[in-house]
């Protein structure tokens, strides 16, 4: 047995040598930092802003982080503050952040006809949150193809819908920008005055197009790939759980928002029946991680805002363009609770057993995310002039890379901007990935070494 362990350790060491000086988690974490720095520099250039003065460094850093982390929180108005060049920089950062810089690196490698190395495959595996290297390049090609096709269709629909209002040239640009922003769950818009999509509350085509883009982008590319080749075959458990949990969260969110806000004059109260339906559905979808809004967030009742906090914290699904702890993490935690209530020592879902290490990882992610949100909120209560719910909402939105705000973002202090920027960064790459990136390499404990068990009192 010891010989087998030694041979396994040697194989792991050889693999580590092939990976280079940095672990995959460190490469991903540093890669995001590099693109944030690049975006910050570009946004500070004079021709990146409409007034030709350039963006102050801290605002540029915040905006670049928000765009790359596909969040949508903004301290300046995207549509009026930035020039065409500045908006293109933001759009590029959104696309890179949503798909991952390794996906783009693979695209250029494919275009140049270069072979994808083992190290690059390992990085792709980490970036796409896969458990195996098998078929990772094929999945990456599929990701790129699906992304450009869906974004293209969304842009075409939005262009046709808006052409009569703003002319074909502007409609085409707006269609492309908002299709990319919606698919990547980014929430950036160009309509000015921090309005988001509040001017399209009752617009059926705009609402449904953006909703579909958000949902598809938030499902995860593995699920989309499996649905593409479905053809009557049984979906894997992961895809089943993603689809079921997404539908449940959207429907539950829609019902609660519709009932809670039906008579609220600041939100649904003054709308026609169809507009009420569209607005409630839109908020149930966008709150998960997208950041667009067709109603002013500050007008919602506390009950609805509490629902928003829950939905933002859960977020989208693994391997998607969205953030949060992820739907399957929530399902794993729910399975652990339900099976514990039943007195079962196994964690079962849909006649399948979830491995214990997966449940433990889910618990770690959820607890780490909760601690981060609470810590950030505590810092903000010291530095910012706002009530607790507003600050908690801002911190949760940043961690879930959602982008919704109760209006405090442009008023953040310098310290507040740095804290929220770090929260967006952590929320995008994931608390565990950041922890692994910062941790030093340590020798693994030998499998035969086990400490004695001792019970503690809980509950």
Buried (B, 14 or more C-beta within 10 A) or exposed (E): EEEEEEEEEEEEEEEEEEBEEBBBBBBBBEBBBEBBEBBBBBBBBEEBBBEEEBBBEBBBBBBBBBBBBBBBBBBBBBBEBBBEBBBBBBBBBBBBBBBBBBBBBBBEBBEEEEEBEEBBBBBBBBBBBBEEEEEBBEBBEBBBEBBBEBBBBBBBBBBBBBBEEEEEEBBBBBBBBBBBBBBBBBBBBBBEEBBBBBBBBBBEEBBBBBBBBBBBBBBBBBBBBBBEEEEEEEBEBBBBBBBBBBEEBBEBBBEBBBEBBEEBEEBBEEBEEEBBBBBBBBBBBBBBBBBBBBBBBBBBBEEBBBBBBBBBBBBBBBBBBBBBBBBBBBBBBBBBEEBEEEEEEEBEBEEEEBEEEBBEBBBBBBEBBBEBBEEBBEBBEEBBEBEEBBBBBBBBBBBBBBBBBBBBBEEBEEEBBBBBBBBBBBBBBBBBBBBBBEEEEEEEEEEEEEEEEEEEEEE
